[in-house]
């Protein structure tokens, strides 16, 4: 099975080489890059944000490790400072002893007494030589320890600054993730609002029904009015008189005068 896979892969590469020649590698790399981008773009943003949160959270163990290392270094430096202080006292004591023996030996006495015991000048000189060598060794050791202390202090300060920067960067990343999550939420809300559709078909149908009812009522009213006014119909009653009082009086007088004249004519004929 493995041999078949190797053979198939070789055949594909050979085919690509025949098709594209020297540009085969470029085509393969470009295609792989497009596939990679396509796969990444298909991953949900919420998943990527969760992955970012986990990556940020994974910094916490490293930060804790740095804190422990810094705390341990601070304790070691404190011990080193105490050691240097003790060595400094020893070196200072040795130097005082060297100066005392030197001053005593410089007087040229034939005998020297220390702590109730007598010593010859040669013994004092030998002791002075040994003390001076020991002093020089202790002084060199003290200087080296002080250099080590200074270097370790610089290293500690650098580590502390690095830790502070890491903590600040972690907090900044957390804030950025929160901002991105808030922006994503806003986009999702806006998208949901734009995609939200209210079905107003029932409202439209109801409005159309009311328009139809209104039209039918108007048609019926028009038909009723048309039935009230019939063409060539015999009028059985006098229409309502809408003339003014002056016109009525004038009409009355005209009728009365005409009636009187008729009576007069009849009397003459008789």
NORNOR-V190174 format. One record per backbone hydrogen bond with DSSP energy under -1.0 kcal/mol. CO is the residue of the C=O (numbers start at 1). NH is the residue of the N-H. Records with the same first field share a line. If there is no record, write none. Layout:
CO->NH + NH
This chain:
1->5
2->6
3->7
4->8
5->9
6->10
7->11
8->12
9->13
10->14
11->15
12->16
13->17
14->18
15->19
16->20
17->21
20->23
21->24
23->27
24->28
25->29
26->30
27->31
28->32
29->33
30->34
31->35
32->36
33->37
34->38
35->39
36->40
37->41
38->42
40->43
44->48
45->49
46->50
47->51
48->52
49->53
50->54
51->55
52->56
53->57
54->58
56->59
57->60
59->63
60->64
61->65
62->66
63->67
64->68
65->69
66->70
67->71
68->72
69->73
70->74
71->75
72->76
73->77
74->78
75->79
76->80
77->81
78->82
79->83
80->84
81->85
82->86
83->87
84->88
85->89
86->90
87->91
88->92
89->93
90->94
91->95
92->96
93->97
94->98
95->99
96->100
97->101
98->102
99->103
100->104
101->105
102->106
105->108
112->119
114->117
117->114
119->112
120->124
121->125
122->126
123->127
124->128
125->129
126->130
127->131
128->132
129->133
130->134
131->135
132->136
133->137
134->138
135->139
136->140
137->141
138->142
139->143
140->144
141->145
142->146
143->147
144->148
145->149
146->150
147->151
148->152
149->153
150->154
151->155
152->156
153->157
154->158
155->159
156->160
157->161
158->162
159->163
160->164
161->165
162->166
163->167
164->168
165->169
166->170
167->171
168->172
169->173
170->174
171->175
172->176
173->177
174->178
175->179
176->180
177->181
178->182
179->183
180->184
181->185
182->186
183->187
184->188
185->189
186->190
187->191
188->192
189->193
190->194
191->195
192->196
198->200
200->204
201->205
202->206
203->207
204->208
205->209
206->210
207->211
208->212
209->213
210->214
211->215
212->216
213->217
214->218
215->219
216->220
217->221
218->222
219->223
220->224
221->225
222->226
223->227
224->228
244->248
245->249
246->250
247->251
248->252
249->253
250->254
251->255
252->256
253->257
254->258
255->259
256->260
257->261
258->262
259->263
260->264
261->265
262->266
263->267
264->268
265->269
266->270
